[in-house]
């Protein structure tokens, strides 16, 4: 299983003081040295963490794969096509939210998503859609031409009881199986930590986990390379 490391919250710490450190580009380099298979960043419309300059330098320096998370925004779509990451992941985005709060509604925004996917495919950029673990959303993702779905694991991560957790895992399993049957590549992410990642990592259809906040948080205590290495060890042991 591949591990994508999201460096957004390195930039969050930097932007808290509007200074030049810590540097998400340096964090990306350390993550790759520790075994990350890709680097993930989210260029938000409000630029609350990653900045345009970060994205450009990441494109020049990342040696694995650069996965750009982004909203369905004409401005960001134009930037993405110009920068040409190895992959884009379309996510919902609201200005008021602390972090992405759910999956993109492919069923309800089918025409809009399909047009964005078409533009990226014409530019030679693979598209992933960040969706809730719902079979209908998976099937719609196939219809609009996506090649990858990333299953939102937030409900699982936030489950308060064993019953809620079991139901959330069941839904993730079902969405992953539907995606595999549709010949879509499968990733997963959101809210995954060193404590809860094993159950998701054990799902056989999932090819990649994208994790950011938990790794960045641990890196404050143990360093970025060790934090990435420890997460990779847990994921590999779950398979």
C-alpha positions in Angstrom: 0.0 0.0 0.0 1.2 3.5 -0.9 1.4 6.3 1.6 0.7 9.9 0.6 1.9 12.5 3.1 -0.1 15.8 3.2 2.1 18.8 4.1 -0.7 21.4 4.4 -0.4 21.7 8.1 3.3 22.4 8.0 2.2 25.5 6.0 -0.6 26.2 8.6 2.0 26.6 11.3 4.0 28.9 9.1 1.0 31.0 8.1 0.1 31.5 11.8 3.0 34.0 12.0 3.2 34.9 8.2 6.9 34.0 8.2 9.0 31.6 6.2 9.1 28.6 8.5 8.4 25.8 8.8 8.7 25.1 5.1 6.3 22.5 3.6 8.8 21.9 0.8 11.4 20.8 3.3 8.8 18.6 5.0 8.0 17.0 1.6 11.7 16.3 1.1 12.0 14.6 4.5 8.8 12.7 3.9 10.1 11.2 0.7 13.4 10.3 2.4 11.4 8.4 5.0 9.5 6.4 2.4 6.4 8.5 1.4 5.1 7.4 -2.0 3.6 10.8 -2.8 3.2 14.3 -1.5 -0.2 15.8 -1.1 -1.1 19.5 -0.8 -4.3 21.5 -1.0 -4.2 24.9 -2.7 -7.4 26.4 -1.2 -9.2 29.3 -2.6 -8.6 31.3 0.6 -4.9 30.3 0.6 -5.1 29.6 4.4 -2.0 27.3 4.3 -0.3 26.3 1.1 0.5 29.2 -1.2 1.0 29.4 -4.9 4.8 29.6 -4.5 4.8 26.4 -2.4 2.9 24.6 -5.1 5.4 25.7 -7.8 8.4 24.7 -5.8 6.9 21.4 -4.8 6.3 20.7 -8.5 10.0 21.4 -9.1 11.3 19.4 -6.2 9.0 16.4 -5.5 10.7 13.2 -6.7 7.8 10.8 -6.1 4.3 12.0 -7.1 2.6 15.3 -6.4 -1.1 15.1 -5.7 -2.9 18.4 -5.7 -6.1 18.6 -3.8 -8.4 21.4 -5.0 -12.0 22.7 -5.3 -14.0 23.0 -8.4 -12.8 26.5 -9.0 -11.9 27.9 -12.4 -9.0 29.8 -10.9 -7.5 26.7 -9.2 -8.2 24.5 -12.3 -6.2 27.0 -14.4 -3.3 27.0 -11.9 -3.4 23.2 -11.7 -3.2 22.7 -15.5 -0.3 25.2 -15.7 1.6 23.6 -12.8 0.7 20.0 -14.0 0.9 17.9 -10.9 1.1 14.1 -11.3 -2.6 13.9 -10.0 -5.4 16.2 -9.0 -7.9 15.3 -6.3 -11.2 17.2 -6.5 -12.6 17.9 -3.1 -15.5 20.1 -1.7 -14.4 23.3 -0.1 -16.2 25.8 2.1 -14.7 29.0 3.5 -16.1 28.4 7.0 -14.8 24.9 7.5 -11.8 24.0 9.6 -11.0 21.1 7.3 -12.7 19.3 4.5 -16.0 18.1 6.1 -17.2 15.4 3.6 -17.0 14.0 0.2 -17.7 15.8 -3.1 -21.3 15.3 -4.3 -20.7 13.8 -7.7 -24.3 12.9 -8.1 -25.5 16.4 -7.5 -22.8 18.2 -9.4 -22.3 15.7 -12.2 -22.1 18.1 -15.2 -19.7 20.4 -13.3 -17.4 17.6 -12.2 -17.5 16.0 -15.7 -16.4 19.2 -17.3 -13.4 19.6 -14.9 -12.4 15.9 -15.4 -12.5 16.5 -19.2 -10.2 19.5 -18.9 -7.7 17.6 -16.8 -7.8 14.5 -19.0 -7.1 16.7 -22.0 -4.1 18.1 -20.2 -2.9 14.6 -19.4 -3.5 14.8 -15.6 -5.1 11.9 -13.8 -8.2 12.8 -11.7 -9.2 11.4 -8.3 -12.5 12.3 -6.7 -12.8 12.6 -2.9 -16.2 11.0 -2.1 -18.2 9.7 0.8 -18.3 5.9 1.1 -21.5 5.6 -0.9 -22.0 3.2 -3.8 -24.0 5.8 -5.8 -21.2 8.3 -5.5 -18.7 5.7 -6.7 -20.8 4.8 -9.7 -21.2 8.5 -10.6 -17.4 8.9 -10.3 -17.0 6.3 -13.0 -19.6 7.9 -15.2 -17.9 11.3 -15.2 -14.6 9.8 -16.2 -12.5 9.8 -13.1 -9.7 7.2 -12.8 -9.4 7.2 -9.0 -11.7 7.6 -6.0 -10.5 8.6 -2.6 -12.9 7.3 0.1 -13.6 9.8 2.9 -12.9 8.1 6.2 -14.0 11.0 8.4 -17.2 9.2 9.7 -15.1 6.2 10.7 -12.5 8.4 12.4 -15.1 10.3 14.3 -17.2 7.4 15.4 -18.1 7.5 19.1 -19.3 4.0 19.7 -18.3 0.5 18.6 -21.5 0.2 16.6 -20.9 3.5 14.8 -17.4 2.5 14.0 -18.5 -1.0 12.7 -21.1 0.6 10.5 -18.6 3.2 9.1 -16.1 0.4 8.3 -18.9 -1.6 6.6 -19.7 1.4 4.4 -16.0 1.9 3.5 -15.7 -1.7 2.6 -18.8 -1.5 0.4 -17.6 1.6 -1.5 -14.2 0.1 -2.0 -15.6 -3.1 -3.5 -17.9 -1.1 -5.8 -15.0 1.0 -6.9 -12.8 -2.0 -7.6 -15.7 -3.7 -9.6 -15.9 -0.4 -11.6 -12.2 -0.7 -12.4 -11.4 2.5 -10.4 -8.2 2.8 -8.4 -9.0 3.3 -4.7 -7.4 5.6 -2.1 -8.7 6.6 1.3 -8.1 9.4 3.8 -9.3 11.9 6.4 -9.0 11.7 10.1 -6.7 8.7 10.0 -4.2 8.6 12.9 -1.6 6.2 14.4 -4.4 4.8 16.6 -7.1 4.1 14.0 -5.4 3.6 10.7 -5.0 -0.2 10.9 -8.6 -1.1 10.3 -8.7 1.0 7.1 -5.3 -0.1 6.0 -6.4 -3.7 6.1 -9.1 -3.2 3.5 -7.7 -5.1 0.5 -9.0 -2.8 -2.3 -7.4 0.3 -0.9 -4.1 1.1 -2.8 -3.2 4.3 -1.1 -3.8 6.2 2.2 -3.4 10.0 2.3 -2.6 11.3 5.8 -1.5 14.7 6.9 -2.6 16.2 10.3 -1.6 13.2 12.4 1.8 12.9 10.8 2.5 16.6 11.1 1.3 16.5 14.8 3.6 13.6 15.6 6.5 15.2 13.8 6.6 18.1 16.3 7.5 15.5 19.0 9.7 13.0 17.1 10.7 14.7 13.8 9.3 14.4 10.3 11.2 11.5 9.0 10.5 9.3 12.1 6.8 10.3 12.0 6.4 9.2 8.4 8.4 6.0 9.0 6.3 5.1 12.0 3.1 5.6 10.0 4.4 3.5 7.1 5.3 0.7 9.6 1.8 0.6 11.0 0.2 0.5 7.5 2.5 -2.3 6.3 1.9 -4.4 9.4 -1.9 -4.1 8.7 -1.5 -5.8 5.3 
